[in-house]
Amino acid sequence: MRKALLLQILRENRLLLTALLAATLLCGSLWYAGFHQTTLLAQQQSDWNSKRRLTAPRAEAQRADSYQRDREQIRELYATIPYRHEFPRVISEILDFMALRNATPGVMSYKIRKTDLDGLLAYSMTCSANGSYPGLKRLIGDLERLDGISTLDSVSFSSPDPGLEKVVLDLQLTIYLREKQP
């Protein structure tokens, strides 16, 4: 009798029992996965901490070496910057580049301003030149290779007469110079 009653209950509630069995399996698998993941996570954290302890002194030494190397490179770069009294030589170099590229120099003007770095001045210079377009392009390349540190801030070409091959180059560059000799 009990067996027949149990079979009848199973037939009538088959969907409910299937859902209950699926939910039990899902909860069991989630618990097992969570337990397994927790132990795996603890193992990986332990491995990570041991590797970090091994590399920390080496990384500290590398940082100190990197700092010294960067500091030395900054000193070397600073040594390439001309002094303030060498500004006429820099202008002469620019004029030589213009003569080399068959460009006629125009108006040159400059303005001195302090920089955020101690002992470093920035000369903002505007100048113009007349010449052929290919020659003026080569002049721009030469100006990018000026001695010391300089930046070519703006360049513009114009042609007053479209029939002529002559082009006018207007440019603005910043030349950095050291304030005084040691």
VMD Tcl script that draws the C-alpha trace (Angstrom):
set ca {
  {0.00 0.00 0.00}
  {2.71 2.41 0.90}
  {4.56 1.59 -2.27}
  {1.50 2.30 -4.42}
  {0.85 5.55 -2.59}
  {4.45 6.65 -3.06}
  {4.30 5.86 -6.79}
  {1.07 7.82 -7.16}
  {2.63 10.86 -5.37}
  {5.65 10.64 -7.66}
  {3.47 10.53 -10.81}
  {1.32 13.46 -9.77}
  {4.25 15.69 -8.64}
  {6.84 14.71 -11.23}
  {7.50 18.34 -12.32}
  {7.82 19.55 -8.74}
  {10.18 16.74 -7.80}
  {12.30 17.37 -10.92}
  {12.58 21.06 -10.01}
  {13.48 20.13 -6.41}
  {16.15 17.71 -7.59}
  {17.58 20.29 -10.04}
  {17.66 22.97 -7.32}
  {19.42 20.57 -4.94}
  {22.01 19.70 -7.57}
  {22.54 23.38 -8.41}
  {23.02 24.34 -4.76}
  {25.40 21.44 -4.23}
  {27.49 22.29 -7.28}
  {27.60 25.99 -6.33}
  {28.73 25.11 -2.80}
  {31.41 22.77 -4.14}
  {32.61 25.34 -6.70}
  {32.70 28.08 -4.05}
  {34.63 25.88 -1.65}
  {37.02 24.83 -4.40}
  {37.46 28.44 -5.62}
  {38.15 29.66 -2.08}
  {40.99 27.20 -1.59}
  {42.34 27.96 -5.07}
  {42.17 31.72 -4.38}
  {43.99 31.29 -1.06}
  {46.70 29.25 -2.83}
  {47.16 31.89 -5.55}
  {47.28 34.73 -3.01}
  {49.95 32.87 -1.10}
  {51.98 32.34 -4.29}
  {51.60 36.01 -5.26}
  {52.71 37.25 -1.83}
  {55.79 35.04 -1.84}
  {56.79 36.22 -5.34}
  {56.23 39.83 -4.33}
  {58.44 39.40 -1.26}
  {61.18 37.97 -3.48}
  {61.07 40.78 -6.06}
  {60.51 43.78 -3.75}
  {64.20 44.33 -2.86}
  {65.22 43.94 -6.50}
  {62.56 46.43 -7.62}
  {63.75 48.93 -5.00}
  {67.32 48.63 -6.27}
  {66.13 49.04 -9.86}
  {64.23 52.19 -8.90}
  {67.35 53.65 -7.30}
  {69.43 52.75 -10.37}
  {66.77 54.19 -12.66}
  {66.68 57.42 -10.64}
  {70.47 57.78 -10.82}
  {70.48 57.00 -14.56}
  {67.68 59.51 -15.25}
  {69.43 62.14 -13.16}
  {72.65 61.61 -15.13}
  {70.77 61.87 -18.43}
  {69.21 65.15 -17.31}
  {72.67 66.48 -16.43}
  {73.97 65.45 -19.87}
  {70.99 67.10 -21.56}
  {71.41 70.24 -19.50}
  {75.09 70.39 -20.54}
  {74.05 70.61 -24.22}
  {72.05 73.80 -23.63}
  {74.02 76.90 -24.67}
  {74.52 79.81 -22.27}
  {72.68 83.10 -22.58}
  {75.74 84.92 -23.94}
  {75.84 82.41 -26.83}
  {72.52 83.64 -28.26}
  {74.27 85.61 -31.06}
  {76.00 82.38 -32.10}
  {72.60 80.63 -32.27}
  {71.22 83.46 -34.45}
  {74.33 83.21 -36.62}
  {73.70 79.49 -36.98}
  {70.11 80.18 -38.09}
  {71.33 82.75 -40.62}
  {73.92 80.25 -41.90}
  {71.16 77.69 -42.42}
  {69.18 80.29 -44.37}
  {72.19 81.10 -46.55}
  {72.84 77.39 -47.11}
  {69.28 76.94 -48.41}
  {69.36 80.11 -50.59}
  {66.75 81.81 -48.43}
  {66.71 85.55 -47.87}
  {66.24 86.36 -44.17}
  {63.44 88.72 -43.22}
  {62.53 90.33 -39.93}
  {63.73 88.60 -36.75}
  {62.43 89.43 -33.30}
  {62.65 87.70 -29.95}
  {61.28 87.95 -26.47}
  {62.88 86.53 -23.32}
  {60.83 84.74 -20.71}
  {61.64 82.75 -17.59}
  {60.82 79.07 -17.42}
  {59.74 76.93 -14.49}
  {63.23 75.43 -14.33}
  {65.86 77.32 -12.38}
  {68.57 78.91 -14.49}
  {66.81 78.29 -17.81}
  {65.54 81.03 -20.12}
  {63.27 80.67 -23.13}
  {63.79 82.96 -26.11}
  {60.58 83.09 -28.17}
  {61.75 84.08 -31.63}
  {59.77 84.93 -34.75}
  {61.42 85.27 -38.11}
  {60.66 85.13 -41.79}
  {62.55 84.07 -44.89}
  {61.99 84.20 -48.65}
  {63.05 81.46 -51.01}
  {61.98 78.43 -52.97}
  {59.56 76.00 -51.37}
  {61.97 73.00 -51.39}
  {64.77 75.14 -49.94}
  {62.53 76.44 -47.17}
  {61.39 72.91 -46.33}
  {65.04 71.89 -45.97}
  {65.59 74.99 -43.81}
  {62.84 73.78 -41.45}
  {64.63 70.43 -41.20}
  {67.88 72.23 -40.39}
  {66.18 74.35 -37.71}
  {64.87 71.21 -36.04}
  {68.49 70.13 -35.57}
  {69.78 73.32 -33.95}
  {72.39 72.87 -31.23}
  {70.93 72.73 -27.74}
  {67.24 72.51 -27.05}
  {64.82 74.34 -29.30}
  {61.25 73.82 -30.41}
  {59.68 74.85 -33.68}
  {56.35 76.22 -32.47}
  {54.66 77.33 -35.68}
  {55.41 77.39 -39.38}
  {53.42 79.02 -42.17}
  {54.05 79.40 -45.88}
  {52.56 82.09 -48.07}
  {53.05 83.18 -51.63}
  {52.49 86.87 -52.36}
  {52.33 86.25 -56.11}
  {51.12 82.86 -57.38}
  {53.11 83.32 -60.60}
  {56.47 83.50 -58.80}
  {58.36 80.55 -57.40}
  {59.29 82.55 -54.30}
  {57.54 81.62 -51.08}
  {57.54 83.44 -47.74}
  {58.15 81.36 -44.62}
  {57.01 82.73 -41.26}
  {58.06 80.71 -38.26}
  {58.13 80.89 -34.51}
  {60.62 78.93 -32.49}
  {61.64 78.77 -28.86}
  {65.31 78.48 -27.97}
  {66.26 77.47 -24.45}
  {69.44 78.94 -22.96}
  {71.12 78.66 -19.58}
  {71.17 81.85 -17.58}
  {74.80 82.01 -16.46}
  {78.04 80.09 -16.59}
  {78.99 78.05 -13.51}
}
mol new
graphics top color blue
foreach p $ca { graphics top sphere $p radius 0.5 }
foreach p [lrange $ca 0 end-1] q [lrange $ca 1 end] { graphics top cylinder $p $q radius 0.2 }
display resetview
